[in-house]
Amino acid sequence: MPPHEEVRTPPTDPRPAIRAYHPTDRDAVADICVRTAHNGGDSRALCPDPRLMPSIFAEPYCRFDPDLAFVLDDGAGRAVGYVVGTADTERFVKDFRRTWIPRLADRYPEPTAPPRTFSEEMIGLLHRPERMLVPGLAAYPAHLHIDLLPPWQGRGHGRRLMHTLLNALHAQGVPAVHLGMVTVNTAARAFYDRLGFHEIPVADPGPLTYLGRATTTD
């Protein structure tokens, strides 16, 4: 070996890790939301506006409860999954109504007619945050959304993301959390069942199934 040649250790492969959400993750989180928003699959064919779905199901959580927003980092700084939530659904709905809808009203005006497309249906949801106040869920004051890009599913990352949020909620003194999932998404239901969620019976759930569990992870 030449006298001045250094022996270099080969770089280690980057490892995925869960970390707190950062504002620079906004576009990546929005993309994950869009690619998983239609029953767990890609929503772009149904909803061509790339900001609509994240504006309902991801971004307001990052704004109102940033301490409860976590991402799965692929090891190179890019978010490939996330979990977001709120500790207090009632407070979240008030914030959504008071400050979030006015930010988006010019881009997404409140509908004046029944929806004819998937996008119009989603805009209707945006303007009805009170839909999140479901009778029968008072014992589960927190709620959440979790999504991972398909290549990162089925590898234990979803469980780690979920436990990260559950631990954060528990540290804030929140006893239990709920979520609403589209009933036909059977793969998601199997995932939640494995994580200890149970069905919560509510009146007139529509196309959703409501699930809940305690925030303790012991």
N, C-alpha and C positions, 0 to 999 in steps of 0.2 A: 504494500500500500504506500503511495507517495507520502512523504513526511508531513505535508500540510493538509492532507485530505481528512476531513472530519467524518466520524462515524455518526450517522443520523438515525435516530429511532423512527421507524415509519409512523406517520400520524395515525391515531386511533380513529375508528369510524365514529361519526357523530351518533349520539344516542338520543332518542326522543325523550323529552322530559316535560312534566307539567309545571307551568309557571303562571304567575299572575298576568292577566290581560294588560296590554299596554296600548295607548292610542294608535301606535304604529301598526297594530294588528287589525285595524278597522277593516281594511279592504279584504284581508284574508278571511276574517270571520264572516264578512258579508258573502264572500264566494262560497264558503262552506255552507252557510245557511241556504243559499240559492240551490246548491247542488244536492241538498238533502230535504228540501222543503215540501216536496210532493209525496206524501206517504213514505218518506224515507229516501225518495229518489229525486232525480234532477227535475227542477221546476221550470227550467228556461223555456221549454217549448210552450208552456201554458202561461208563463208570466215573463215577457221579454224585458221588462224594466228590472235591472239588476239591483236597484235600491229598495224596491217595494217590500219584499219579504224580510230582509234584514231590518227595515224600519219598524216592523211589527214584532218580530220574534227574537231579535238579537241586540240591536243598537240601543234601545231604551234601557235595557238592563245594564249594559256597560256604562251608560251615563248616570243612571240613578243609583245603582248598587255596584260600583266598580270593585269593591272589596269582595264581591261574590261572583266575579267573572274570572275564569281560568281558561287557559288554552293548553293544548298539546302541541309542543314545539317539536318539529321534526329533527332537531339537533343542529339545524343550520339557520335557525332564527325564524322559520316560517311556521305559522299556525296551521295545523291540519285537522284540528278538532277543538271543540270548546264546550264548556258548560257555563251557563249564566243563570242567575236567579235573583229573587228578591226575598228578603226576610219577612216582609209584611205586604201581602197582596193588596189589602185595602189602601194602604198608603201609596203603593205603586200605581194603582188605578187613579188615585187623585192626582198624582204627579203627571201621569200620562195625559189625563184630561186637561190639566191646567197649563202645562208647559210643553208637552211633546206634540200634541196635535197641532197647536198653532205654528210650530216650526215646519210642519209638512202640509198645511192646509192649501197653500198655493199650488204645490206640486200634485197633491192628491185631494181635490175638493170632495166634500161630503156628497155621496150619491143622492140623487133625487128620484131615482127609479130603481125597481128591482134589478139585481145584477144579471147580466147576460153572459159574462165571461168570468173565467177564474180570477183575472186581475181585478175586475169590478167587485167580485165577492171579497177579495182580500182587502180592498180599500174600504169596504163596508165594515170589516172587522177592525181596521185601524180606527175608525170613528166610533166604535162601540167598545171601549175598554171595560165598561161595566159588565160585559159578558164574563169577565174573569171572576166576578163575585158570585160564586155558585153556592146556593144554600146547601148545607150539609158538609161544607169544607172548613168550618170555623176552627176545628181542632187541628187543622193543617195550614197554618197561616202563611207559610212560605210556599213558593212554587218555582219551577225550574224549566229550562230547555237545555238539551244536550244533543250535540251532533258531531259526527266524525266523517271525514271523507272515506269512501268505500275501501281504499287500500289499507286504511288504518283500523278498520273494524275487525272484530273477532280476534284481537291480539291482547286483550286485557286492558287496553288503554281507556275504554269507556268506564270500566269499573274503577280505575284509578281516578279518573276525572270526577266521577260521581262521589267517591269517598272524600275527595278533596273538598267538594262543595258541602257535603254533609258535615264534615268536621268544622268547616267555617261557620255554618249555620248553628251547629251545636255550641260553638264557642261564643256566639252572640246570644245564647239562651233561647234559641228557637226550638220548640219541642218536636215539630214534625213538618213535613213538606209534602206537597202534592204536585201532580202534573196531569195535563190532559193530553191524551194521545188519540190519533185517528184509529178507530177500532179495527179497520181492515189491515192495519200495519202489524201483522202477526209477528214479524221478526223483532220489532221493537218491543212488543208485549213479552216475548220470551226473554229478552234482555232484562227488562224491568223485573220480571218474575224471579230471575236468578239473583237479582240484587235485593230481594226481600220486599219489594213493593206488593201491596195488596189492593184489590179493587175497592173503591169507595162508592157505594150506591147513592146516586143522586137522582132527583126527579128530572125527567126530560133531558137526558144528556145529549141528544141529537147524535151526530156522527162520532162523538168522542167517548172514550172510556177514561174515567178518572181513577188514578192510582195514588197511593200515599204510603208513607212509612215514617218511622221515627228517625231523627237525625243522628242518634247514637250509632256507632259503627262497631262497637265491641262485640 
